[in-house]
Amino acid sequence: MGGAEQVGAGFAAAATAPLEDFNLRRQMIPTVLLQAEANPYDLRNLNQCTTIGAEVARLDEALGPDTDEPPRQDGSYLSERAADAAAKAALNAIRDTTTDFIPGRNWIRRLSGAEQHSKHVQSAIQSGRMRRAFLKGMGMQRNCAPPAAPSWFRPHP
C-alpha cells in the first residue's frame, strides 16, 4: 500500500484513537501471534520444510516482511519504505491531535485497560518475531530453502 493510500486507510484509525484510550475499540491480535506468545518454541507438526515455511508465511502475513528480505529489483522497496515513513508521520500527527485534548490520558488508559491491551499487542508482536527467527533457524538446521530459512540461505545439495 502506497503512502497516500496508507494515509487514507489509516486516517479513520488515527481519528478514532481516543476510542482506544477509553478501551471502546481494541486492535485485534492475529491468532498466529497469540500462538507464538503462548509458546514461541513449539515444534509440533513442524517436521518438514514445507510446514516450517507455511508457518513462517503465516507470521509474515501478520508481521510484514522480515528484515532478511532483500530489496526488490525494481527499487520499489526503498520508495515504499520512504512512503511508509511519510504516511506514518502524517498518521502520528493526526493521532496526536485527536488524543491531545484528553485530560489525564495516561490515567484513562490505565483505568480503562487500554494500556494493558496495548502492552499485550506489543508482546504478541515481539513473540511473533522471536518465533519467526526461531523457525528460520530450525529451517537452516534442517537444510530447508527459504522461506523456511533466511532468504540468503542456500541449502546444501
N, C-alpha and C positions, 0 to 999 in steps of 0.2 A: 504494500500500500504506500503510495507516494505521500510527500509532505502535505500537500493541500487536502488530499483525501483523508489522511490521518487526522489532520486538524478538524475536518468536518465530522469524521466519525467520533472523535474524542471530545468534541465540543459539548455535547449533551452530558457526557460523564463529568467533565470539568465543571460545568454549570450546576450540576446537581450534587457536587461534592459535599455540601452541607448535610445532605441526606445520609451520607456515610458517617459523618460526625455524630449524628443522632442515632446511628445504628438502624436507620429505617431502610437502608439499601446496603446490601453486602456483596462484595466481589465473590463470585463462586470459585472455588478451588477445584481444578480438574482432578478427576478420580486418580489418574496416574501419579499426580503429585501427592495426594493423600496416602496412596500405597507406598510411595517412596519414603514419605515421612514416617510411616509405621515401621518399615523395615527396608532401609536403603541397600542392604547387602543380601537380600533374598535371592536365592539361586533356583527356586522351584521352577520347573518347566523351562529352564534355560540351558539345556544340554546340547543345543545345536546352534550353529552360527545364524541360521535364519530366525530363530526365536529371539536371540540376543539382538539382532538387527531390527526386528519388529518392535521390541521394547524400546530401543534407542529411538526409533522413529516416533513412537508414541510420546516419548519425552521431548523430542524435538518439536513436535506439534504443540505441546503445552508451553515450552520454554523459548522457542525460537531456535535459530541455528547455534550450534556450539562454536566455541572460539577456535577450534581447529579447522573449521570450514574455510577453504581457500576463497579468495575474491573471484568473482565471475570474470570470464574472459573479456566481456564487453565493457568492463569497468563500471557497470551499473551498481555494483556492491558499494563502492565508495560514495557515489552520488546518492544512493539510497540512505546510507548512514548519515550523510550531511542533511538530507531532507528530514530524516527521522529526528535528528538533533534539533533542527529548527522547529519542527512540529511539536516536539516535547517542550521546548522553551515557551512556545506560544500557549500550549495547554496548561503548563505550570503557571503562567501569568494569569490565565482565566481562572484556574482553580484557586490561586492566591486571592484574587479579587473577590470571588464568591465566598471564601471562608474567612476573610479578614474581619468581616462585620460581626462575627460571632464572639461575644464577650466570654471569656473563660473557656475558650475552645478546648484546651488541654483537659480541663476537668470534665467537660461534657463528654469528650471522647473516652475518658477513663470510666466515668459513671455509666455511660450507655453501653459499654462493652465493645465499642468500635476500635479502641486502641488494642485490646486483646485480639480481636479478629484480624486486625492489620498485622500484628506480630505473627499470628498463625499463618497468614498468607505468605509472609516473608520466610518463615520457617519451612513451609512446604516447597517454596521455590528453591531454597538452599538445599533441601533434601533431594529434590529432583535433579539438581546439578551434580550433587555428590553421586547419586545413583547412576546418572549417565556416564560420569567419569569412571566409576567402578565397572560398569558394563563394558565400556570400551577397553578397559584394562583386561577384563576377562576375555574379551574378543581377541585381543592381541595374544594373550597367553594360549588361546586355543587356535591361533593362526587363522582367524576369520578376516575376511575382507570388509572394508567399510560398507555400510555404516555400523557394523558390529564392532568396529575398531576405529581408531582415529583416521581421519581422511588421508593422512600422509603415510599410513602403514601399508606395506605391501606384503601379503602372505608369502611364505616360502613354498615353492612347488613341492 
